[in-house]
Amino acid sequence: MNEFAGTTILVVDDEEPQRRLAARLLATYGYQCVEASSEAAALAAVADEAPALVLTDMTMPGGSGISLIRALQVSHPDVATVMVTGRDDPDVAEVALDGGAYGYVIKPFELSELLIAVSSALRRRALAIENRGHRDRLEDLVRLRTRELDESRAETMERLARAVESRDPDTGLHLERMSGLVYRLACALGWKRADAETLRLASVLHDVGKVGISDEILLKPGPLTPDERRLIETHVAVGHGILAGAHSELLRLADIVAWTHHERYDGTGYPRGLAGDEIPLVGRIAAVADVFDALTSNRPYRTALPEHDAYEEIRESRGFDPAVVAALDTVLSEGHVQLESLAEPLRVTT
């Protein structure tokens, strides 16, 4: 009994007697056969309704069995192919098999040889399709697990950030506006969107060290005294202590941002007085985003600056990387930036 009875086979040969003979022999064993007399006709037939297998002659006017097999590998990889030729030449067989043929039959052939080659090719095809299905399901599973990991990662970052936000109701909006601007600055600097998104998530924790600052200082409505300023500046060291040594790449990046976002390009920042390229680029980006949001937000002791004035203040300062300042100009030049529009959900985009 033929396990592949009813399977469609396209027989391709420019010699009609040979083509009809092969089709008739295969039909006696239950195969559904269609015919084509050239490579072009075969490709048209496959495009109309793909068969399970193409049995093709080696040499044909205006094309060849090899080029047909190679074309089918690209356009219809699920179609099995068997080469038929009158040349008993190992080199020809090697070319056919290297080209993607599942089998090779030499004319004149015995019926048993043809049937064995066809059934073997169809079994290989079935196995290849099954394996491809397993691979596709595995890839789907990997994508699902990756997405779940990304969502878990984002949730972890959000929860840590909310620990800071709970201390100060204004902090939450700052975190989202600042991190949204970090994303746009990174994109303006030519970063890939996925990398900019990772930095956005990491920058949410730039002030995580403020959990170690007392409410009396953190929530003070007026300007800080020098001693209070020194105390609040310790939040970068506290944040570094919280995040340092993490195994997560994202948390390691968050550590760099938290540790360096108050450094200044001219060396006047803290905690280590780094200057220029000594400051990691992620810290230089976060510094501009952090200060821009602070300048354009209302505070109990001052009103918000217009965006243009805030940009000019940053541009005229020597404390910020000129390349990042230019990126800020690019972001602003794209249109009036409503800071609320910079706030994005704390999640990984896909």
C-alpha positions in Angstrom: 0.0 0.0 0.0 1.3 3.4 -0.9 1.5 5.7 2.1 1.7 8.7 -0.1 -1.2 7.8 -2.4 -3.0 10.9 -3.7 0.2 13.0 -3.3 0.7 15.5 -6.2 3.9 15.2 -8.3 4.9 17.5 -11.0 6.8 15.8 -13.8 9.1 18.1 -15.8 10.7 17.0 -19.1 10.9 18.6 -22.5 10.5 15.2 -24.1 6.8 14.4 -24.1 7.2 10.5 -24.3 9.5 10.5 -21.3 7.3 12.8 -19.4 4.1 10.9 -20.1 5.8 7.6 -19.2 7.0 8.8 -15.8 3.6 10.3 -15.1 1.8 7.1 -16.1 4.0 4.9 -14.0 3.6 7.1 -11.0 -0.2 7.3 -11.5 -0.4 3.5 -11.3 0.8 3.7 -7.8 -1.7 6.2 -6.7 0.2 9.5 -7.3 -1.6 12.5 -8.8 0.6 13.7 -11.6 0.7 17.0 -13.5 3.2 17.8 -16.3 5.4 20.6 -17.5 7.7 20.8 -20.5 10.2 23.5 -19.3 11.6 25.2 -16.3 9.5 28.2 -16.8 6.3 26.1 -17.2 7.3 24.2 -14.0 7.7 27.4 -12.0 4.4 28.7 -13.2 2.7 25.4 -12.3 4.2 25.5 -8.8 3.2 29.1 -8.3 -0.3 28.1 -9.2 -0.5 25.1 -6.9 2.6 23.7 -5.2 3.0 19.9 -5.5 4.6 17.8 -2.9 7.4 16.7 -5.2 8.9 17.8 -8.5 10.5 15.1 -10.7 12.6 17.0 -13.2 14.9 16.2 -16.1 18.5 17.4 -16.0 18.7 19.2 -19.3 15.9 21.2 -20.9 15.9 24.0 -23.5 15.8 27.4 -21.9 16.7 26.1 -18.5 17.8 23.1 -16.5 16.7 20.9 -13.7 19.5 22.2 -11.5 18.3 25.8 -11.8 14.7 24.7 -11.3 15.7 22.9 -8.1 17.6 25.9 -6.8 14.7 28.3 -7.6 12.3 26.0 -5.8 14.5 25.9 -2.7 14.1 29.6 -2.4 10.5 30.1 -3.4 9.0 26.8 -2.2 11.3 25.1 0.3 8.6 22.5 1.2 8.6 21.1 -2.3 10.8 18.0 -2.6 12.8 17.4 -5.8 14.2 14.4 -7.6 16.6 14.8 -10.5 16.3 12.5 -13.6 19.2 12.3 -16.1 20.6 10.1 -18.8 24.2 10.7 -17.6 25.6 8.2 -15.1 28.2 10.6 -13.8 29.0 11.0 -10.0 29.9 14.6 -10.5 26.5 15.3 -12.0 24.8 13.5 -9.1 26.9 15.6 -6.6 25.9 18.8 -8.3 22.2 17.8 -8.2 22.3 16.8 -4.6 24.3 19.9 -3.6 21.7 22.0 -5.4 19.0 20.6 -3.1 17.7 17.5 -4.9 16.3 14.9 -2.5 17.1 12.1 -4.9 18.7 11.1 -8.3 17.5 8.7 -10.9 19.4 7.6 -14.1 17.5 7.0 -17.4 16.6 4.4 -18.4 15.3 3.5 -15.0 13.4 0.6 -13.6 10.0 1.3 -12.1 11.3 0.2 -8.7 14.1 2.7 -8.8 11.7 5.5 -9.6 9.3 4.5 -6.8 12.1 4.2 -4.3 13.5 7.6 -5.2 10.1 9.2 -5.0 8.9 7.7 -1.7 12.3 8.3 -0.1 12.1 12.0 -1.1 8.6 12.3 0.2 9.6 10.8 3.5 12.5 13.3 3.8 10.1 16.1 2.9 7.7 15.0 5.7 10.5 14.8 8.2 11.8 18.2 7.2 8.4 19.8 7.5 7.9 18.2 10.9 11.3 19.4 12.1 10.6 22.9 10.8 7.4 22.8 12.8 9.2 21.8 15.9 11.8 24.6 15.3 9.1 27.1 14.8 7.3 26.1 18.0 10.6 26.3 19.8 11.3 29.8 18.4 7.8 30.8 19.4 8.4 29.5 22.9 11.8 31.3 23.1 10.1 34.6 22.0 7.4 34.1 24.6 9.9 33.4 27.4 12.0 36.4 26.3 8.9 38.6 26.4 8.0 37.3 29.8 11.5 38.0 31.0 11.5 41.5 29.6 8.1 42.2 31.3 9.5 40.8 34.6 12.6 42.9 34.2 10.6 46.0 33.5 8.4 45.3 36.5 11.4 44.9 38.8 12.7 48.3 37.7 9.3 49.9 38.1 8.9 48.5 41.6 12.4 49.7 42.7 11.6 53.2 41.2 8.2 53.3 43.0 10.1 52.8 46.3 11.6 56.2 45.6 8.4 57.7 44.3 6.5 56.8 47.4 8.7 59.3 49.3 7.8 62.2 47.1 4.6 62.5 45.0 6.5 64.7 42.4 9.2 62.1 41.9 7.1 59.6 39.8 6.4 62.1 37.1 10.1 63.2 37.1 11.2 59.5 36.7 8.9 59.0 33.7 9.6 62.3 32.0 13.4 62.1 32.6 13.6 58.5 31.4 11.4 59.3 28.3 13.8 62.1 27.4 16.8 59.8 27.9 15.3 57.5 25.3 14.8 60.3 22.8 18.3 61.6 23.4 19.8 58.2 22.8 17.8 57.8 19.6 19.0 61.3 18.5 22.5 60.1 19.1 22.0 57.2 16.7 21.3 54.4 19.1 19.2 51.5 18.1 15.7 51.7 19.6 16.2 48.5 21.6 19.4 49.9 23.2 17.7 53.2 23.9 14.8 51.4 25.5 17.2 49.5 27.8 18.8 52.8 28.8 15.4 54.3 29.5 14.6 51.5 31.9 17.9 51.7 33.6 17.6 55.5 34.0 14.4 55.1 36.0 16.6 54.1 38.9 19.0 57.1 38.7 17.8 58.5 42.0 17.1 55.2 43.8 19.7 56.2 46.4 17.3 58.9 47.7 15.7 56.1 49.8 18.6 56.8 52.1 17.8 60.5 52.5 15.6 61.7 55.3 12.2 63.2 54.5 13.2 66.4 56.4 15.8 67.1 53.7 14.2 65.3 50.7 10.9 67.0 51.1 12.2 70.4 52.2 10.1 73.1 50.4 12.9 75.7 50.1 16.6 75.8 49.0 19.0 73.5 50.9 21.7 74.6 53.2 25.3 73.6 52.3 25.2 70.9 54.9 21.9 69.6 53.6 23.2 69.8 50.0 26.2 67.6 51.0 23.8 65.1 52.6 21.5 64.9 49.6 24.5 64.4 47.3 25.2 61.2 49.2 22.2 59.6 47.3 24.5 58.7 44.4 26.7 56.7 46.7 23.7 55.1 48.3 22.3 54.2 44.9 25.6 52.8 43.9 25.6 50.7 47.0 22.2 49.3 46.3 22.9 48.5 42.6 26.6 47.6 42.6 27.5 43.9 42.0 24.1 43.0 40.4 24.2 40.0 38.0 21.6 41.6 35.8 23.0 43.6 32.9 20.1 46.0 33.2 20.8 46.7 36.9 24.6 47.1 36.1 23.6 49.7 33.6 21.3 51.4 36.1 24.3 51.4 38.6 26.4 53.3 36.1 23.6 55.8 35.5 22.9 56.3 39.2 26.7 56.6 40.0 27.5 59.1 37.2 24.5 61.3 36.3 25.6 64.1 38.6 29.1 64.2 37.2 29.8 67.2 34.9 31.7 67.4 31.7 34.0 70.2 33.0 34.8 68.1 36.1 32.7 70.1 38.6 30.2 67.4 39.4 30.1 64.7 42.0 30.8 62.2 43.6 34.2 61.7 41.9 34.7 64.8 39.9 35.0 63.0 36.6 35.4 65.0 33.4 34.8 64.7 29.7 34.9 61.1 28.4 35.8 59.8 31.8 32.1 60.0 32.4 30.3 57.1 30.7 28.1 58.2 27.9 25.0 56.9 29.6 25.8 59.2 32.6 26.2 62.1 30.2 22.9 61.4 28.6 21.1 61.1 31.9 22.7 64.3 33.2 21.2 66.4 30.4 17.8 64.7 30.7 17.7 65.1 34.5 18.7 68.8 34.6 16.4 69.7 31.6 13.4 68.1 33.4 14.4 69.8 36.7 14.6 73.2 35.0 11.3 72.9 33.2 9.4 71.6 36.3 7.8 73.8 39.0 9.5 73.7 42.4 8.2 75.2 45.7 11.0 77.7 45.6 10.9 78.6 41.8 8.7 78.3 38.8 9.5 76.2 35.7 11.6 77.7 32.9 10.3 77.6 29.3 11.9 74.8 27.4 14.0 77.2 25.2 15.4 79.0 28.3 16.2 75.7 29.9 18.0 74.5 26.8 20.0 77.7 26.6 21.0 77.4 30.2 22.2 73.9 29.6 23.9 74.9 26.3 25.8 77.8 27.9 27.0 75.6 30.8 30.3 73.8 30.4 29.0 70.9 32.5 27.3 68.9 29.7 28.6 66.9 26.8 28.2 69.1 23.7 27.1 66.0 21.6 24.3 65.3 24.1 23.3 69.0 24.2 23.1 68.9 20.3 20.9 65.8 20.6 18.6 67.8 23.0 18.4 70.5 20.3 17.4 67.9 17.8 14.7 66.5 20.1 13.4 70.0 20.7 13.6 71.0 17.0 11.3 68.2 16.1 8.5 70.2 17.7 7.4 71.7 21.0 8.1 69.1 23.6 5.4 68.7 26.2 7.2 67.0 29.0 4.2 64.9 29.9 4.5 63.4 26.4 7.9 62.2 27.3 6.5 60.0 30.1 6.1 56.4 28.9 4.9 53.3 30.7 7.8 51.6 32.4 7.9 48.5 30.2 10.0 47.0 27.5 8.6 47.8 24.0 8.5 45.0 21.4 
